[in-house]
Amino acid sequence: MARGSLFRFSSSIVVLASTLLASTISLPMTISAESGIASVYAYTGELTANGEQATPKSLTAAHKSLPFGTLVRVTNDVTGDWVVVRINDRGPFVAGRIIDLTPAGAQAIGSDGLAHVSLDVLGRSG
């Protein structure tokens, strides 16, 4: 009888541990938001501010102050389309703009030029 009680107790610990693990690996909460104009940029082959080569097909972006490696959800306020990009460059350097997207990032939100967007910081990559 003691063995059966121990087994039930062990099962409870496993269930509790798996429940705690599941709750800690849920989707990240947004920690800040910003709204404004997104523009498209990409200089093939040139170096970004963090030293990577710029690639129009990558889902990266330039922001004036967010740390490199920050993951940002960019939502087109008109269409509702969104994409997650990684900050690897500085900019934009045009008044009123808050983020420069690569052509791949802009296409993902249905833009090929300027778009009014909302930014939500999701966390940091690797």
N, C-alpha and C positions, 0 to 999 in steps of 0.2 A: 504494500500500500504506500509506503514511503517513496518508493521509486516512481509510482504514478504521480504523486504530488510534486515531486521534483521535476518530472517531465512537463507537467502543466505550468509550473513556475518558470521553467526555461523557455517554454513557448511564449509565455507572456512577455518575457524580456526581449525575445526576438521580435515579436510584434511591436513592442514599444520602440525598440531600436530602429526598426524599419520605418515606423511612423515618423520618428524624429528625423531620420535621414531624408525621407521624402519631403518633409517640410522645410529642410534647409537647402534643398536643391531646386526650389521652385523658381519661376521666372523672376529676374531682378525687378525691383521697384524703381520707378523713375525718381531721380533725386533733384532734378531741376528742369525748368522749361524756359524756352525763349521763342519769340515769334519775330518774323521779319521776312526779308527777301533773300532767296537763294539764287545764285547764278551758277553758270556752267564754266568750268575751266579744265584744262589739261594740257600740259606741255610734254608731249611724248619724248621720253628719254632724258629730260632735264631732272635734276635732283630736287626733291621736296625739302622742306626745312628740316626734316628729321634724317635726311641722307638717303632716302629710298628713291629709286627711279620712278618718275611719274608715269602712270599707265592709264590711258583713257578707259580701259575696260575694267579697272579695279573699282571696288566699292570703298573709296577713300574720299577724304574731303579736307578742306582748309578752314580753320576757325582761328579767330584772333587770340583767344586766351585759353581754350580748353587744352589740357595736357595731351601730348602725343599718346596714342593708344586708346584714347577715350572712344567708347562706342556710343553713337548717337542715332536715335530713331528720328528720321526726317520725314514729316508728314506734309503732303501737299494739302493746304487748307481748302482748296476748291474741289479736288477730286477725292480726297481721303486716301489716296495711294501713299504708301510709305516704304521706306528702305532703311536698313541699318548700315551706317558707314563708320569707318574708323578714321579718326583724325590723325593725319600724318604731315600736315603742312600748315603754314600761316597765311592768313588772309580772311576774307577779301579786303582789298584796300580801296573800295569804292564806298562812299557814304551811303548808309541805309541798308547795306547788305550784311547778312549775318553769317553766311556760309557759302563756300564755293564747292560745288559737287563735280565729280568727274562726269563725263558724258554717260557712263553706265549708271551712275547714281541718279542723274537727272532723268534719264529714260525710265528708270524704275518708278519714279513718281509722276510720270507723264509730262515732263517738261523738256523743252529743248532750248530754253533761254532763261528767262526770269520766272520765278514762281513764289507766291506767298506761302511760307511754310512755318511749321512749329517744330521745335527741336526738343527732344527729351533725352537726357543723359541716362544711359542704361548701366554704365559701368566701364570697366577697362578690359582690354584684350590681353591675353596671355601674360 
